[in-house]
Amino acid sequence: MTPPPGHGLLEGKVVVVTAAAGTGIGGAAARRCLEEGAQVMISDQHERRLAATCDELAAGYGGRVAARPCDVTDQAQVDALIAGAAGHFGRIDVMINNAGLGGTASVLEMTDEQWLRVLDVTLNGTFRCTRAALRQMVAQGHGGAVVNNASVLGWRAQPGQAHYAAAKAGVMAFTRCAALDVAAHGIRVNAVAPSLAIHPFLAKVTSEDLLAELAAREPFGRAAEPWEVAAVMVFLASDYASYMTGETVSVSAQHP
């Protein structure tokens, strides 16, 4: 499938996207925001891949894209990302929290380290980045939007995914509560919950048989492409979603 053309949904807005290097959902979100007219600060902890992604995007969008490395488990780096984006572009209008970490392990064998690592990146990282972005948006005084990347596993059960599902369910609950904390400031906080979106990292950590089985369960018989998730993120970031906050939108061909 081919992504639809941009329609200026984010014209003039400044967007920060975490875990945006490469060809996953974060990279697709950054590209989609640029196609919709935004200025975008991309971030990732993988500096070499981040630089390559920035160079590729800059070839098409020039000075509307910039990059800054960030490990979302480090509050100092998160604060530096937000300050750097605001300093470079003058403000922040949208924060897209895409950083997350998965893995497969039965609760019977799962270690504390495995559990805590997934929660620290996926849930705590979303909290750290949201808090920093919201403080910046409140100080600016002209609203804003946060879009978090959750997962349908926040609703559904899947073997070996207790840590990831718990973290994503936490992202959903955090989204609902954070939305109420900043509604008086005209800031919206929403989330997307993809079911299955194929990208190289997922393919590397998941067996081909499981991916084929999961895809077969989808009514369309295929996984989503990353840009299809990114398009919903852009909608939630845009003024078309002006009355939506605290919501989690399932980007799926199934009811949760």
Residue pairs with C-beta under 8 A, 6 or more apart in sequence:
1 225
1 228
3 32
3 35
3 227
3 231
4 231
5 35
6 32
6 35
6 36
6 37
7 36
8 36
8 37
9 36
9 37
9 234
9 235
9 237
9 238
9 239
9 240
10 33
10 36
10 37
10 38
10 94
10 234
10 237
10 238
11 36
11 37
11 38
12 37
12 38
13 37
13 38
13 39
13 93
13 94
13 237
14 38
14 39
14 40
14 41
14 85
14 86
14 89
14 90
14 91
14 92
14 93
14 94
15 30
15 33
15 38
15 39
15 40
15 41
15 92
15 93
15 94
15 95
15 96
15 237
16 40
16 41
16 43
16 81
16 82
16 85
16 92
16 94
16 95
16 96
16 133
17 26
17 29
17 30
17 33
17 40
17 41
17 42
17 43
17 96
17 98
18 26
18 43
18 44
18 70
18 72
18 81
18 96
18 97
18 98
18 99
18 125
18 129
19 26
19 43
19 44
19 45
19 72
19 98
19 99
19 100
20 26
20 27
20 29
20 30
20 42
20 43
20 44
20 50
20 53
20 98
21 27
21 42
21 44
21 46
21 49
21 50
21 52
21 53
22 44
22 46
22 49
22 53
22 199
22 200
22 201
23 199
23 200
23 226
24 98
24 197
24 199
24 200
24 201
24 202
24 226
25 98
25 149
25 194
25 197
25 199
25 226
25 229
25 230
26 42
26 44
26 96
26 98
26 99
27 42
27 53
27 226
28 225
28 226
28 227
28 229
28 230
29 96
29 98
29 229
29 230
29 233
29 234
30 40
30 42
30 53
30 57
30 65
31 57
31 227
31 230
32 227
32 230
32 231
32 233
32 234
33 40
33 94
33 96
33 234
33 237
34 40
34 57
34 60
34 61
34 64
34 65
36 234
36 238
38 64
38 93
38 94
39 64
39 65
39 89
40 57
40 61
40 64
40 65
40 66
41 65
41 66
41 67
41 68
41 81
41 84
41 85
41 88
41 89
42 50
42 53
42 54
42 57
42 65
42 66
42 67
42 68
43 50
43 67
43 68
43 69
43 70
43 81
44 50
44 53
44 67
44 69
44 70
45 69
45 70
45 71
45 72
47 69
50 67
50 69
51 67
53 67
54 65
54 66
54 67
57 65
58 65
66 85
66 88
66 89
68 80
68 81
68 84
68 85
69 77
70 77
70 78
70 80
70 81
71 77
72 78
72 99
72 121
72 124
72 125
72 126
72 128
72 129
73 120
73 121
73 124
73 125
73 128
75 128
75 132
78 125
78 128
78 129
78 132
79 132
81 129
81 132
82 92
82 129
82 132
82 133
82 135
82 136
83 136
85 92
86 92
86 136
91 136
91 140
91 142
92 133
92 136
92 137
92 140
92 144
93 137
93 143
93 144
93 145
94 144
94 145
94 146
94 147
94 237
95 129
95 130
95 133
95 134
95 137
95 144
95 145
95 146
95 147
96 146
96 147
96 149
96 233
96 237
97 125
97 126
97 129
97 130
97 146
97 147
97 148
97 149
98 149
99 121
99 122
99 125
99 126
99 129
100 121
100 122
100 125
100 126
100 149
100 151
100 164
100 167
100 168
101 117
101 118
101 121
101 122
101 164
102 118
102 122
102 161
102 164
102 202
102 205
103 114
103 118
103 163
103 164
103 205
104 160
104 161
104 205
104 206
105 111
105 114
105 160
105 162
105 163
106 159
106 160
107 162
110 162
110 163
114 163
115 162
115 163
118 163
118 164
118 167
119 163
119 166
119 167
119 170
122 164
122 167
122 168
122 170
122 171
123 167
123 168
123 170
123 171
123 174
126 148
126 171
126 174
127 174
130 146
130 148
130 174
130 178
130 189
133 144
133 146
134 144
134 146
134 178
134 181
134 182
134 187
134 189
137 143
137 144
137 182
137 185
137 187
138 182
138 185
138 187
141 185
142 186
143 185
143 186
143 187
143 188
144 186
144 187
144 188
145 187
145 188
145 189
145 190
145 236
145 237
145 238
145 241
146 178
146 187
146 188
146 189
146 190
147 190
147 191
147 192
147 233
147 236
147 237
148 171
148 174
148 175
148 189
148 190
148 191
148 192
149 171
149 191
149 192
149 194
149 229
149 233
150 168
150 171
150 172
150 175
150 191
150 192
150 193
150 248
151 164
151 165
151 168
151 193
151 194
151 195
152 193
152 194
152 195
152 250
152 252
152 254
152 256
153 161
153 164
153 165
153 168
153 169
154 165
154 168
154 169
154 170
154 171
154 172
154 193
154 248
155 169
155 193
155 250
155 256
156 165
156 256
157 165
158 165
168 193
171 191
172 191
172 193
172 248
175 189
175 190
175 191
175 246
175 247
175 248
176 246
176 248
177 246
178 189
179 188
179 189
179 190
179 245
179 246
180 246
182 189
183 245
188 236
188 241
188 242
188 244
188 245
189 245
189 246
190 236
190 241
190 244
190 245
190 246
190 247
190 248
190 249
191 247
191 248
191 249
192 229
192 232
192 233
192 236
192 248
192 249
192 250
192 251
193 248
193 249
193 250
193 251
193 252
193 256
194 224
194 229
194 251
194 252
195 218
195 224
195 250
195 251
195 252
195 253
195 254
196 211
196 214
196 215
196 218
196 223
196 224
197 223
197 224
197 225
197 226
197 228
197 229
197 251
198 211
198 215
198 223
198 224
198 225
198 226
199 226
202 211
203 211
211 223
214 223
215 221
215 222
215 223
217 254
218 252
218 253
218 254
219 253
219 254
220 253
224 251
224 252
228 251
229 251
232 249
232 251
235 241
236 244
236 247
236 249
250 256
